[in-house]
């Protein structure tokens, strides 16, 4: 098992269900309010830890209760958060409205906006060639780019999840051994409307491989040597898609760090994501390795 280093965001999620999106000036009655740990970086770190990975995370939180809760929650599942920095800015907050199982999110980045190149250097100070590095785009773009560059130069296998979509991150595609956009992110990062054309453009920009997540249509993996369709695995009714993509990325990276081949890693990631959408919340929806392995073995016997 190789170590997984992750630079990313940490947010506290304020989630509420609603029957529909309210219009301007409208007050709408919601239900099932929750305060739960989130942030794309923290979600992916949590997924890695819960699914058996050796994960070390860096980022920033405030010197407040939300920061305390985020760090203690990640530590409790086995993530190393000793390189997360505390700042004077408030911990990031995500306000999430869930409508018919789909989420709409508004972010206050807070301390996430303080992440810088020095945080990446501190995180990767003991990284070795062959280890894994993961990052996303909820931190300042220059810091993300610097982290990808440093990780690539040190020989780590770099996994870049370009979410939320930001065209400025195109400059960093060449540092990604594997880039994992969804359909919208692929279009913005590549400038192409078609999925296949978008993948080819990201390869032209220097990505080692592209794995596009396509929701109910599964996924598409494209590299110079290999192309295949990954499954969408239905394990129950979808009630909340929050952190489904983060669960997918975390599960995928754990299996790759274990030496698994890419097709099996994609299938396992799809299973874990399928479990996550049947549960409410972000990190609270992520399965542990025992749960995932049990369903994975059952599925393999059925195929």
N, C-alpha and C positions, 0 to 999 in steps of 0.2 A: 504493500500500500504506500503510494507516494503521498507526501503532504500537499494540502490544498491551501493556498494563500488567497485571501479575498480582500479587496479594497471596495468598500461600498457604503450605502446609506443605512441609517437606522432611524425609524420613525415610530411614533405611537399612533396606532390606527383608531379613529373614532368612527364606528360603523353603525349604520341604521338602515333598516329595510323601508322601502316606500312602494306604494302601488304604481306610481308613475312619476315622471320628472315634473316638478312643479313649474308653473309659469312665473314670469316676473311679478313680484308682489303677492304671490300666493303663499299661504301657510297650509302645509299639508301634514296630516297625521301619519307618523311613521310608527315603527315597532322594533322590538328586539335590539335595542341599543347595546353596543359592546365597546369596551376599551381594551384593545389587544395589541401585542407587539407586532411591528411590521417594518416596512422599508425593504426595497428590493435586495439590498446587500445583506441585511440581517435575515431576511427570509431565506435567501440562498445559503447563508452560513448555517442557519437552523436546519435546513433540509440536509445539507452535507453531514452535520453532526448527528441528526436523528437517524440517518441512513448509513451510519458507520464510518464516515470519512474523518480523517485527521485534519481539522480545519482551524486556521489561524486567521483572524479578522482584524482589519484596521478601518477606522472611520472616526467620526466625531459625534459626541452627544453633549448635551448641556449638563451643568452641575445642578440638576433638578430631579424631581421624583421620577419623571418619565425616563430620564437617562439611567437612574438606578435600576428601574424595573426592566429596561431593555437588556442591560448588561447581565443582571442576575438571571434573567430568563435564558439567555444564550449560554451562560456558564452552566446552568442546570442540565442542559442537554449535551454538554461536552465540548462546546466551542471554546477556543482560547481567545478571549477578548482583552488580554492584557495590553495589546497595542492600540486599543481604541482610546482616543484622546478626549478629555473633558474640556469644554470651552465655556466662555461666559455667555454665548448665545444659547437660546432655548433649544431643547431637543426638537428635532423635526416632527411634524404632525401631519397626518393624512386624514382628511375628512372623506369618508367613503359612503356613498349611497348605493344600496343594492336593490335593483329592480328586475324582477323575473330572473334572478340568478346571475345577471350581469352587473358589473360594478362601474361606477363613475367616481373618479377620485380627484380631489383638490389638495395640493401639497403646500405646506409652509416648510421650506427646506431647513430653516433654523441652522443648527450646528453643522448640518451636512455641507453647507456652503463654505465651511472653514477648512475642509480637506485640501491638502496641498501635496506637492511632490515630496516634501520631507516625511509625510506620513507613509508614502509608498516606500521610500528608502528604509524607514524604520521597520516596516512590515517585512520587507524582503531581505533584511540584514543577514539572515542565516539560511536563505533559500539556496537550493542546489539545483544544478541542471537535472532535468527530468521530473522535478516537482511541477505542480499545477498552479496556475494563477487565474482568478476569475474577477471580473468587474462588470459594472453596469454604467448608467448615465444619470444617476440622481445626485452625483457630486459634480463640482466644477469640471468642465470639459478639459482644461489644461492639465489638471491633476490626474484625470483618468488616462489621458494620452501619455503622460509621463510614466505612469505606473505600467501601462502596457509595454512601452518602450523598454523600461528597465527590466521587466520580467522577461521579455523576449531576448534582450542582450545577455541575460544570465542563463539562458537555455531552458527556461520553464516552458511548459506547454500552456499557451494562453487561450482562455475561453472568454470571449467578449459577447456579452448580452447587450445590444444597443437599445436599451429601453430605460426611460421613455425616449422615443425617436428624436434625434437631433442631427440635422445635416452636417453640423460642424464636426461631428465625429468621423466623417468620411476620411479625414486625414490619417486616422489611426487604424483603418481596416488592415493595412499591410502588416501590423503587429499581431494580428489574430491568427493563431493556428486553427481556431474554430470560432466562427461567428454565428450567433443564434438569434436572428431577428424573427419577429412575426411578419405577417403579410404587409402591414402598414409600415413597419420599420424597414423592411426590405425595399419597399418602393421609395421611401425617403432617402435611405442610405445609398441606393444604387442609381436613382433617377430614372428607373425603368418601370413600366407598368406591368409587364409580364413577369411571372414568378421565375421561369427558366432564364429569361433575359436578365433579370435582377441578380440571380445567382452567378451567372457568367460574368456580370460586371464586377461583383465583389471579388471574384477570383482574379479578374484582371487587375483590380486595385491591390492585390497582394494577399488576400485571405488564403489560408491553407485549405479550408473547407467551409462550406455554408450549410447550416441546418435551419431550415425555415419551418417554424411551427404554424400549423394551419387549422387549429381548433378541431372541429369535428371531422375534418378531412385528414387528420394525422399530421405528418411532417414530410419534408423533402430534404434529403441529404445530397449535396453535390460537391465533389472534389474533382481534381484533374484525372483521377484514376477510378472513381467509383460514384455511382448514382443509385439511390434507392428510395423507396417510399416507406416511411415509418407509420406504424398503426396509430389510430385513436382507440384507446381501450376504455370501454364503458363498464364501470363497476357499480353503477347506480345512478339515481336521479341527480342531476347537477342543481345545486341550490346556491352556490356562491363561487364565482371564478377567481376571487381574490387569492393571489399567490400561486395559482395553478402553473403559470409560466416559470415562476421562481422555483417551485418544487421540481419541475421538469429539468431545469438547468442544474440544480443541485444534485439530483439523482443521476443525471447523465455524467456529471463530472466525477462523482464518487465511483461509479462503475468503471470509467476510463482510468481513474487513478489506481484501481484495483487490477488493471491490465486486461479488462474485458474488451472484446472487439466492438466496433462502433455500432453494428446492427443490433446486437444484444443490449448494448447500453441505451440506445434509443428506445427499444421496446420496454425496458425496465423503467425508463424515465416517463414514458407514456402511461404506464400502469400507475406510477406514483402520482402523476398529475391527475389521472382519472379518479384516484381515491380522494385527492384534495378537494375537488369540486363538489364532492358529496357532503362536505363539512363546512361549517361557517368559520369565518375568520381567516387570518393569514397564517401565522406560525402554528396556530391551534389546529389548522386543517392538515398539516403535513404528517404523513404516516411515519412510524418508526420502521426500522429494518426488519424486525420480526414480522410485523403485519404485511409489509411489502413482499418479503420473501415467500410467505405462505400463499399469498394470492398469485405470485409469479410462478411458483411451482404448480399450483392448480391449473393455471392457464396453459403452461407448457404441456401438461398431460392431456388437455382438451384439444390442443392443436394437432 
